[in-house]
Structures are given as C-alpha cells and as structure tokens.
Amino acid sequence: MKAQPPAVSIAAHNSDNRARLKQQREQLLLQLAQQILQQEGFAGLTMDRLTAASEVSKGTIYNHFCSKEDLITALSVDSLQRQLLLFQQALSVSGHSRERALALHYAYFLFSTTEPTLFLCLLSAATPAVVEKSSASRLAQRQALEQQLLGFCQQVIRQALAENAISLQGGCSIEELTYLQWAQAFGANALYRPAQQMGFFQGLAQQQLVLAGVNLMLDGLGWRPLSADFDYQSCWQRIALALQQQAPQAQS
C-alpha cells in the first residue's frame, strides 16, 4: 500500500501555492494600475476603475490594497525594487569612485525615462495624504528599500574618502553628501518633462543636462578627478552601454 504524504506537508504546499498565486495576482493588479495612470493620470486611478479593468472583485482588490493610497504606495515599492536592480548593476561598472557615482546617477536617469509613471509615483507616495492612508507594512517595505538605495550612495562616498578623492570639509557629513546626490538626481530628472511640456528649455537634452549638473555638483565638492582632468562624457557613454541591456528602451 502506497504511503500517504504527511498532512502537514500537504498543507504547507497548498499554503505556498496560495501565497504564490496571491503575489502573481498583485503584480497583475499593479500592472493594470500603472496602465490606468499612464492613460488617465492619478485622478483617474480609483479602486472602481481598477476593478473594472481586472477580472477580480473589489473585495479581492481590497485584500491586496487597503485603499487607493495604499495602492500608490505599492506602486512606489515596485518602483524602488526596479531602481534597486539598476543600482546594483550600476555599481558593477568598474572605475574610480566618481565614475561609480556617475553610474548611479545614470541609473537614476535611465529609470526616470524608461519608467516615468513609476518614477512620479515616488513623489506622490511621499505626500502626507498618501502616507496616512497606507498600510504600516507597505510603508515599512518602502522605507527599507529606500534605505538600501541610500546605502549604495553612501558606499560610493566611503570609497571616495578611502581614495582621498574627496574630503568632508566644513563639518559636512556622509549623510549630507548623500542627500545632495539624491536631491540633484531627483530634481534634474523630475523637472525635465514638465518644463518641456510648458515650452521651457526647448532643445536641451535631458541626458546632457543630468551629466552637466552632476559634474558641476561634484566639481563643487572637490571630488577628484575634476571634470577638467577627466573625460566624463566618454565615461557616461561607457556606463550607458553597460546598462542598456537592463533597460534597452532608454531615451537619450
């Protein structure tokens, strides 16, 4: 007589299957939510609209997201996870600390141009109105991912300090340098599209503006080699080639 598998093992297997199916369904809902955002903007993204676009009930959707705001936070988590993959690939690019800092900036630019909807979700998800109505677990997940991204930036700054490529002058801390890098990256990429839509700065290429801004900031910090002593344009192009397989549809 054939032995029957333990009931506990069967229950665990069924539990794993349910968890996997739930995760797959959640990813599908996030894809649909992203499509709605692309077509109708944030005002058009509602739980009713998502229900109509999907094949599941509103109750099932609320099993995944406790509110529209929680859905936006979930999209920001998806955004950060994708950025994390790009940052990991960027740091695999060889070079001195400033080249690696440039690689992180290129990865951020690349994400903003290939995933503009998810990129803007980061800003929306940080507003108090969204945070207040998002689940604690989702907010904790977002914070952990952001901490990982900031950790990559701090890693490069510590490398620069070890190389004596930069010094912490005037009491400036690693955390302050990290914030400056983050602010520069977000601002340069977030402002470009709205400015173009309003007719400002026509003829200026986003990629070159980002590179120019980074070089001005890093030169101002005295991060060596300075741009007068190193070909960062060629470096930028080399980084682009190294990362293009991660997001081949990147805009130039």
Legacy VTK file of the C-alpha trace (Angstrom):
# vtk DataFile Version 3.0
C-alpha trace
ASCII
DATASET POLYDATA
POINTS 252 float
0.000 0.000 0.000
1.391 3.356 -1.023
2.246 5.613 1.898
0.339 8.885 2.107
2.341 12.121 2.431
2.080 13.825 5.820
-0.907 16.154 6.120
1.359 18.943 7.358
3.421 18.813 4.150
0.284 18.988 2.004
-0.983 21.974 3.988
2.361 23.748 3.661
2.410 23.062 -0.087
-1.107 24.438 -0.507
-0.186 27.481 1.562
2.850 28.140 -0.641
0.697 27.846 -3.765
-1.856 30.296 -2.385
0.864 32.777 -1.470
2.417 32.493 -4.923
-0.920 32.965 -6.672
-1.704 35.974 -4.482
1.662 37.525 -5.345
1.094 36.927 -9.058
-2.367 38.493 -8.842
-0.976 41.502 -7.001
1.662 42.052 -9.679
-1.042 41.912 -12.349
-3.110 44.487 -10.440
-0.071 46.758 -10.164
0.493 46.485 -13.914
-3.127 47.422 -14.563
-2.878 50.335 -12.107
0.211 51.572 -13.902
-1.624 51.431 -17.241
-4.501 53.466 -15.784
-2.035 56.055 -14.507
-0.401 56.303 -17.910
-3.742 56.789 -19.652
-5.765 58.794 -17.123
-3.348 60.202 -14.541
-3.564 59.958 -10.773
-7.088 61.388 -10.667
-8.270 58.552 -12.898
-6.836 55.831 -10.693
-9.634 54.581 -8.432
-10.462 51.237 -6.909
-13.608 51.107 -9.055
-11.556 51.755 -12.179
-9.071 49.049 -11.219
-11.902 46.615 -10.517
-13.402 47.281 -13.945
-10.021 46.752 -15.647
-9.311 43.496 -13.823
-11.069 40.142 -13.582
-11.399 40.163 -9.804
-13.923 41.629 -7.389
-13.466 44.851 -5.467
-13.319 42.795 -2.267
-10.379 40.830 -3.644
-8.602 44.061 -4.573
-9.076 45.341 -1.026
-7.472 42.121 0.192
-4.327 43.365 -1.554
-4.580 47.122 -1.009
-6.458 48.678 1.896
-7.019 51.952 -0.024
-6.172 53.818 -3.212
-3.332 55.420 -1.269
-2.006 52.000 -0.283
-2.096 51.075 -3.966
0.028 54.130 -4.803
2.480 53.160 -2.069
2.596 49.635 -3.535
3.466 51.162 -6.910
6.248 53.136 -5.257
7.565 49.907 -3.718
7.586 48.342 -7.184
9.410 51.440 -8.430
12.078 51.183 -5.739
12.594 47.471 -6.379
13.287 48.187 -10.044
15.637 51.015 -9.143
17.468 48.707 -6.775
18.213 46.293 -9.611
19.551 49.142 -11.755
21.691 50.470 -8.903
23.171 47.028 -8.336
24.093 46.799 -11.992
25.469 50.352 -11.964
27.840 49.545 -9.118
29.203 46.596 -11.101
30.689 49.115 -13.563
34.431 49.342 -12.942
36.176 52.617 -12.217
37.175 55.064 -9.502
34.658 56.429 -7.008
33.487 59.376 -9.123
32.867 57.085 -12.102
30.772 54.850 -9.859
28.879 57.886 -8.541
28.207 58.818 -12.161
26.942 55.282 -12.800
24.362 55.674 -10.028
23.215 58.989 -11.496
22.915 57.394 -14.923
20.877 54.518 -13.460
18.509 57.046 -11.874
18.196 58.955 -15.158
17.602 55.693 -17.011
14.800 54.678 -14.693
13.121 58.097 -14.884
12.993 57.920 -18.690
12.040 54.265 -19.122
9.507 54.162 -16.261
8.209 57.755 -15.974
4.909 56.727 -14.343
6.577 54.695 -11.612
9.154 57.440 -11.159
6.429 60.000 -10.420
4.743 57.535 -8.040
7.683 58.037 -5.706
6.799 61.692 -5.257
3.069 61.065 -4.878
3.636 58.246 -2.381
5.679 60.575 -0.151
2.829 63.047 0.378
1.126 63.045 3.811
-2.278 62.285 2.286
-0.951 59.019 0.843
1.210 58.052 3.810
-1.649 58.486 6.293
-3.884 56.000 4.449
-1.275 53.393 3.533
-0.722 50.193 5.476
2.093 50.092 8.013
3.627 47.015 6.398
3.731 48.669 2.983
5.308 51.828 4.407
7.910 49.741 6.207
8.722 47.916 2.985
9.167 51.206 1.162
11.410 52.607 3.879
13.618 49.501 3.834
14.077 49.755 0.066
14.886 53.456 0.222
17.453 52.719 2.906
19.106 50.196 0.612
19.282 52.732 -2.217
20.774 55.347 0.080
23.228 52.728 1.288
24.563 52.363 -2.260
25.201 56.116 -2.406
26.951 56.064 0.951
29.064 53.134 -0.215
30.433 55.197 -3.110
31.091 58.198 -0.868
33.042 56.000 1.550
35.044 54.678 -1.401
35.838 58.280 -2.391
37.006 59.037 1.151
39.194 55.929 1.140
40.725 57.041 -2.184
41.266 60.572 -0.829
39.223 61.715 -3.822
37.064 63.870 -1.553
37.218 65.262 1.962
34.468 66.150 4.399
35.021 69.892 4.651
33.212 72.349 6.896
31.686 69.619 9.041
29.784 68.100 6.092
28.765 64.502 6.809
28.324 61.436 4.632
24.561 61.741 5.192
24.583 65.336 3.902
26.555 64.347 0.806
24.097 61.513 0.214
21.156 63.909 0.448
22.795 66.322 -2.025
23.270 63.488 -4.515
19.653 62.363 -4.096
18.272 65.906 -4.410
20.352 66.581 -7.526
19.277 63.333 -9.177
15.579 63.669 -8.397
15.298 67.339 -9.283
17.147 67.121 -12.588
15.012 64.218 -13.786
11.637 65.163 -12.285
11.632 68.737 -13.625
12.652 67.981 -17.193
9.395 66.640 -18.639
7.082 69.282 -17.070
9.454 72.036 -18.193
9.426 70.707 -21.749
5.620 70.462 -21.727
5.410 74.122 -20.703
7.724 75.079 -23.549
10.777 75.838 -21.421
14.372 74.868 -22.259
13.466 73.525 -25.678
16.364 71.894 -27.478
18.128 70.828 -24.278
18.683 67.081 -23.955
17.841 65.596 -20.579
20.775 63.220 -20.563
23.302 66.003 -21.105
21.621 68.250 -18.538
21.864 65.489 -15.947
25.543 64.908 -16.715
26.321 68.642 -16.609
24.501 69.051 -13.296
26.288 66.108 -11.696
29.681 67.359 -12.847
29.005 70.870 -11.530
27.979 69.482 -8.157
30.862 67.020 -7.850
33.395 69.619 -9.004
31.988 71.979 -6.389
32.547 69.302 -3.749
36.110 68.884 -4.990
35.505 65.241 -5.906
38.593 64.199 -7.877
39.375 63.738 -10.672
37.684 67.034 -11.543
35.873 67.308 -14.862
38.727 69.420 -16.251
41.063 66.477 -15.700
38.930 63.548 -16.809
36.708 62.677 -19.792
33.375 62.109 -18.047
31.487 62.320 -21.342
33.187 59.125 -22.514
32.649 57.639 -19.068
28.916 58.451 -19.284
28.713 56.725 -22.671
30.545 53.679 -21.347
28.116 53.439 -18.441
25.168 53.758 -20.838
26.447 50.815 -22.880
26.932 48.752 -19.731
23.367 49.381 -18.547
21.465 49.346 -21.833
20.613 45.651 -21.575
18.797 46.347 -18.294
16.549 48.926 -19.979
17.146 48.838 -23.777
14.292 51.255 -24.447
16.057 54.124 -22.641
15.675 57.569 -24.106
18.730 59.608 -25.000
LINES 1 253
252 0 1 2 3 4 5 6 7 8 9 10 11 12 13 14 15 16 17 18 19 20 21 22 23 24 25 26 27 28 29 30 31 32 33 34 35 36 37 38 39 40 41 42 43 44 45 46 47 48 49 50 51 52 53 54 55 56 57 58 59 60 61 62 63 64 65 66 67 68 69 70 71 72 73 74 75 76 77 78 79 80 81 82 83 84 85 86 87 88 89 90 91 92 93 94 95 96 97 98 99 100 101 102 103 104 105 106 107 108 109 110 111 112 113 114 115 116 117 118 119 120 121 122 123 124 125 126 127 128 129 130 131 132 133 134 135 136 137 138 139 140 141 142 143 144 145 146 147 148 149 150 151 152 153 154 155 156 157 158 159 160 161 162 163 164 165 166 167 168 169 170 171 172 173 174 175 176 177 178 179 180 181 182 183 184 185 186 187 188 189 190 191 192 193 194 195 196 197 198 199 200 201 202 203 204 205 206 207 208 209 210 211 212 213 214 215 216 217 218 219 220 221 222 223 224 225 226 227 228 229 230 231 232 233 234 235 236 237 238 239 240 241 242 243 244 245 246 247 248 249 250 251
